[in-house]
Amino acid sequence: MTATASRAADILSRPTSINGLTVPNRIAMAPMTRAHSPGGIPGANVASYYARRAAAGVGLIVTEGTTVGHDSAGQSDDIPRFHGEEQLAGWAKVAEEVHAAGGTIVPQLWHIGMVREQGQPPYADAPAVGPSGLRPGADEPTGKAMTQRDLDDVIGAFTEAAAAAERIGFDGVELHGAHGYLIDQFLWAGTNRRTDAYGGDPVARARFAQEIVAAVRETVSPSFPVIFRYSQWKMGAYDARLAETPEELEAILAPLAAAGVDAFHASTRRYWVPEFDGSDLNLAGWSKKLTGKPVITVGSVGLDGEFIKGFQGEGASVKGFDDLLDRLESEEVDLIAVGRALLQDPEWAAKVLAGRFDELQPFDAAALATLS
Ligand SMILES: Cc1cc2nc3c(=O)[nH]c(=O)nc-3n(C[C@H](O)[C@H](O)[C@H](O)COP(=O)(O)O)c2cc1C
């Protein structure tokens, strides 16, 4: 093994913990929608897709976004749902197989809010709902501004899904507060124009997320991990920002941590980009510095030929593997989530942990077509 390979094996193999959960190593699978679950039911193919990656050494699997039990939550009949008897039975099997393979797993609980278009399945009559009825990037409302009753219903749907996750054997939950979907539509001023207690300054915009976290926290066991994923960027608005300064970010994250978030999953497209001027910390690093909670970083790990050359010790035009290991070793971040590289190659973690860097392949979008 090269020096980089043995350093990688050493640092990535260290267990870590999120609340009551011990994660066997530092490699997480990033949540990736695959839409291979007809009727919203994850089948045997979905279970083996995740179990294969756990068997190859992924310590923590965050599932694809799976919708909570609110009629407006989704937009496809093939996206797995996290409510309903058959759907939950399918998920129980997924968790069981991942555990048998030695991994840990949390479902990513999701409500798409205003990204929905009326008429879409699985509940065609359900309206698109959001803080102000605005699609991300739009100026004119095309959906329903949520009433207090709607807010309560959605909070209830997240709470029920989290309770189900614990009941059917998952190791925790991740709340999808990123990328311009419902929770993020509240966090972001671009989609939240409310003048009541849920809109206005960053603290008010974080209130809906905070109430979901608090309700989930109250329902699940105290040691059951609640992870919160968030992002600055939005689908269709890559330059959008929730927070321009560390102070603004703290105003959003501190109430969430106080409400019971155990770890933050800070979604960035390139993990090595500093978040604010004057510091090398990335968004995950800032999340940890501001809240003291464990953090997951993500974004272009192992993705292209240049990065892979970095793994192989040939130097890279982007910051390579040693930079990532430095961030783990200095405890700037606790886990790395890997998306497309793991979608491409179920054996990715095994190859990296064993220093088989010459076998890594760049991501090819053709991998999106199958669930293997
Ligand atoms: C096909 C695909 C589906 C995705 N679906 C989700 C999702 O359901 N929830 C989510 O939070 N992020 C989703 N993402 C974003 C990934 O979790 C991840 O943050 C992103 O791909 C960057 O990581 P990577 O560079 O390692 O791929 C998706 C990404 C891809 C490529």
The ligand as an ORCA input file, in Angstrom:
! r2SCAN-3c Opt
* xyz 0 1
  C     -29.318     10.801     -9.104
  C     -29.239     11.699     -7.906
  C     -30.318     11.782     -7.043
  C     -30.242     12.596     -5.886
  N     -31.292     12.592     -5.001
  C     -31.168     13.238     -3.814
  C     -32.150     13.079     -2.793
  O     -33.134     12.321     -2.914
  N     -31.975     13.783     -1.642
  C     -30.897     14.606     -1.453
  O     -30.803     15.235     -0.400
  N     -29.943     14.747     -2.400
  C     -30.034     14.064     -3.546
  N     -29.018     14.128     -4.471
  C     -27.781     14.864     -4.138
  C     -26.741     13.893     -3.525
  O     -27.151     13.433     -2.249
  C     -25.367     14.539     -3.362
  O     -25.457     15.591     -2.434
  C     -24.809     15.057     -4.676
  O     -24.908     14.071     -5.695
  C     -23.331     15.463     -4.524
  O     -22.562     14.354     -4.143
  P     -21.604     13.614     -5.231
  O     -20.809     14.687     -5.858
  O     -20.783     12.655     -4.396
  O     -22.492     12.934     -6.204
  C     -29.071     13.357     -5.626
  C     -28.005     13.274     -6.529
  C     -28.060     12.460     -7.642
  C     -26.872     12.371     -8.554
*
